[in-house]
Every structure is written in structure tokens, then in C-alpha cells.
Amino acid sequence: MREFYEIAGFPKVIGAIDGTLIPIRAPHENEHLYVCHKGYHAINVMAVCDANMAFTNIVAKWQGAAHDSAIFNSSLLRKRWMASWRPRVCTHSLYDDSFPPRQGGHQWGEEVPEEPHQN
């Protein structure tokens, strides 16, 4: 967690999460489900990486029409993340506005409080 603070001043960050669209050829079945918001056929992939830019979680099974928040909300990662959240043991994730707000998360560009000094 310390690495994100050393790189960018974000305290207690456990990962950065985002979705990306991978272009594909139009499938023969359910073709309309694969048309993304940008107008082409795609797979919507959600990925999380650590401060060293190593992937720690990838979900690559959703049609292009799926919203990032739907992918996240149905993921095992979210279930584990929500189950492990404790108010006094606060960790953070970094995400853009495609993902639903969560206590302890911060959007890119949002002001983040400084890390408290340890005695």
C-alpha cells in the first residue's frame, strides 16, 4: 500500500481499477450485446493493477454493451472487497466515474487527505 503514496501521494491505496474495450469481430449470436457505447463490437474488460503496474485482477468475459459498474458489481473482487472493509482499517482504491462510489475509494483527480503521521 505504501507504493501508491510514494509515487503519487495517495495513502493506503490497494489498487487502481478501470475498464477497457477490446475490439472484436461481430459475433453471430446476440450481436447487439457486443456493440459498445463507442459504436463498435467489443469485449469489456475490467482490470486492477498495483503500484508496480502488475495486474492483480482481470475479468474478461463481458459483452461490450455492459457498463463498468455492472461488471464490478457482479465480480468476486467486489464481494471480497466489501466483505473485508472495516471502518477503522481504511484502504483505498482508485477508479474513474464509471464505477459506483464506495467508502474508502477515490476518483482520479479527487483530493485525498494526507496520510496521518505515525508516532
MIDREN-210464 format. One line per 8 residues: number of its first residue (from 1); for each residue x negated, y negated, z of N, C-alpha, C. Coordinates in steps of 0.02 Angstrom, whole numbers. Example, Ala and Ser with C-alpha at 12.3 -4.5 7.8 and 13.67 -1.06 7.14 Angstrom:
// MIDREN-210464
1) -660,284,390,-615,225,390,-660,165,390 ~ -642,112,354,-684,53,357,-645,-2,394
//
This chain:
// MIDREN-210464
1) -40,60,0,0,0,0,-43,-63,0 ~ -101,-60,27,-144,-119,33,-167,-144,-36 ~ -171,-100,-85,-198,-119,-151,-157,-174,-184 ~ -91,-171,-182,-50,-224,-212,-62,-291,-178 ~ -73,-289,-112,-87,-351,-76,-154,-380,-98 ~ -204,-337,-106,-270,-361,-127,-269,-387,-198 ~ -229,-357,-242,-225,-378,-312,-185,-442,-321 ~ -125,-445,-290,-78,-499,-306,-45,-532,-245
9) -65,-512,-185,-36,-542,-126,33,-515,-107 ~ 53,-458,-135,116,-426,-116,102,-378,-59 ~ 130,-391,1,117,-347,58,159,-283,56 ~ 131,-228,78,166,-165,90,205,-140,29 ~ 179,-149,-31,213,-126,-91,193,-53,-104 ~ 244,-12,-118,231,59,-130,230,75,-205 ~ 254,29,-247,253,43,-319,289,-10,-359 ~ 275,-10,-424,309,-54,-472,351,-9,-517
17) 415,-28,-528,462,13,-566,490,-27,-624 ~ 499,7,-681,531,-26,-738,555,28,-786 ~ 598,7,-831,622,50,-884,594,27,-950 ~ 588,73,-997,566,56,-1064,604,98,-1114 ~ 612,72,-1174,648,107,-1226,598,138,-1275 ~ 604,203,-1287,561,239,-1333,602,253,-1396 ~ 584,223,-1453,623,235,-1515,623,308,-1535 ~ 681,331,-1560,688,400,-1585,728,398,-1650
25) 728,455,-1686,773,462,-1743,843,474,-1717 ~ 892,451,-1754,962,460,-1733,978,534,-1726 ~ 1004,554,-1668,1024,625,-1660,1089,638,-1698 ~ 1103,701,-1712,1164,720,-1749,1225,720,-1703 ~ 1215,735,-1639,1271,737,-1591,1267,677,-1545 ~ 1324,649,-1529,1328,591,-1483,1281,534,-1501 ~ 1276,522,-1565,1229,472,-1591,1239,404,-1558 ~ 1300,384,-1545,1315,318,-1517,1286,309,-1447
33) 1276,363,-1409,1248,357,-1342,1174,338,-1342 ~ 1142,348,-1399,1070,335,-1404,1054,265,-1431 ~ 1105,227,-1451,1094,160,-1476,1085,114,-1415 ~ 1025,85,-1409,1010,43,-1351,1036,-28,-1361 ~ 1030,-69,-1310,1054,-138,-1313,1017,-181,-1365 ~ 961,-156,-1389,924,-192,-1441,944,-170,-1511 ~ 990,-120,-1515,1019,-101,-1579,987,-42,-1615 ~ 939,-8,-1585,909,50,-1617,917,112,-1573
41) 904,170,-1601,910,233,-1564,848,242,-1520 ~ 861,262,-1457,805,266,-1410,822,313,-1352 ~ 769,331,-1317,773,364,-1251,753,310,-1201 ~ 791,303,-1146,774,254,-1095,733,290,-1041 ~ 673,267,-1029,627,299,-982,614,253,-923 ~ 622,280,-862,607,243,-801,540,269,-774 ~ 496,223,-756,431,243,-730,412,200,-670 ~ 374,231,-626,346,197,-567,271,206,-569
49) 234,153,-554,161,161,-551,135,129,-487 ~ 76,151,-468,43,122,-409,-2,65,-429 ~ -38,37,-383,-81,-21,-396,-138,-5,-444 ~ -155,58,-451,-208,79,-498,-180,94,-567 ~ -116,78,-578,-81,90,-641,-74,164,-658 ~ -74,206,-606,-62,277,-615,12,290,-605 ~ 42,329,-649,113,345,-642,124,390,-582 ~ 173,373,-541,190,414,-483,259,445,-490
57) 299,421,-539,365,449,-552,386,429,-622 ~ 413,476,-660,439,462,-727,504,502,-737 ~ 555,468,-763,618,501,-782,628,485,-856 ~ 625,536,-898,628,527,-971,681,571,-1002 ~ 743,563,-980,796,607,-1006,861,570,-1022 ~ 860,504,-1018,922,466,-1028,927,436,-1098 ~ 990,433,-1122,1003,403,-1187,989,328,-1185 ~ 974,299,-1242,958,229,-1248,1012,182,-1223
65) 1075,202,-1225,1130,159,-1202,1134,155,-1126 ~ 1099,198,-1091,1101,199,-1017,1065,137,-990 ~ 1095,107,-939,1065,48,-907,1013,71,-856 ~ 960,31,-848,907,47,-800,935,63,-731 ~ 984,23,-708,1011,34,-641,1047,101,-636 ~ 1079,124,-690,1112,189,-688,1061,245,-682 ~ 1006,238,-717,953,288,-713,924,291,-642 ~ 909,232,-615,882,229,-548,931,256,-496
73) 994,234,-501,1045,255,-451,1057,330,-449 ~ 1046,364,-504,1057,437,-506,992,477,-496 ~ 937,442,-485,872,477,-481,859,506,-412 ~ 820,559,-412,796,588,-349,752,538,-311 ~ 715,498,-349,674,447,-318,716,401,-273 ~ 773,377,-299,816,333,-259,840,368,-196 ~ 861,431,-204,886,468,-146,832,474,-92 ~ 772,490,-113,716,496,-65,699,428,-35
81) 699,377,-78,682,309,-57,731,284,-5 ~ 796,292,-18,847,267,28,847,308,93 ~ 834,372,88,833,414,148,774,398,194 ~ 719,374,165,660,361,205,655,289,230 ~ 701,245,207,697,174,226,713,165,300 ~ 670,129,335,681,112,405,669,37,413 ~ 714,1,448,707,-72,454,641,-95,482 ~ 612,-60,529,550,-83,560,488,-58,524
89) 495,-11,480,439,14,441,452,-7,369 ~ 443,-71,357,464,-101,294,411,-92,240 ~ 431,-63,184,389,-60,125,428,-93,69 ~ 393,-110,15,425,-146,-40,411,-111,-106 ~ 455,-124,-153,445,-104,-222,451,-168,-264 ~ 423,-166,-323,427,-222,-369,469,-201,-429 ~ 518,-242,-447,562,-224,-502,588,-287,-535 ~ 617,-278,-595,648,-336,-629,723,-335,-616
97) 760,-381,-646,830,-388,-630,875,-334,-661 ~ 845,-284,-694,884,-227,-719,902,-178,-664 ~ 868,-182,-608,878,-135,-554,920,-167,-499 ~ 960,-126,-464,1002,-154,-411,960,-176,-351 ~ 981,-230,-317,944,-253,-258,942,-200,-204 ~ 889,-200,-167,881,-154,-111,843,-191,-57 ~ 862,-182,4,825,-214,58,752,-190,54 ~ 706,-236,56,635,-218,52,608,-220,-18
105) 649,-236,-68,624,-241,-137,616,-314,-157 ~ 574,-326,-205,562,-394,-229,560,-394,-304 ~ 593,-443,-335,590,-451,-407,526,-487,-425 ~ 502,-474,-487,443,-510,-511,456,-584,-508 ~ 408,-623,-484,414,-695,-480,447,-719,-416 ~ 476,-675,-377,508,-694,-315,454,-708,-262 ~ 465,-760,-222,416,-775,-170,420,-721,-116 ~ 362,-694,-98,358,-640,-49,323,-668,13
113) 350,-656,73,317,-682,133,248,-653,142 ~ 204,-692,172,136,-669,183,135,-610,231 ~ 83,-569,222,75,-511,265,58,-535,335 ~ 93,-510,386,79,-532,455,8,-511,476 ~ -22,-553,516,-90,-539,541,-86,-486,595 ~ -131,-440,592,-134,-386,642,-181,-407,698 ~ -161,-394,760,-204,-410,817,-250,-352,833
//
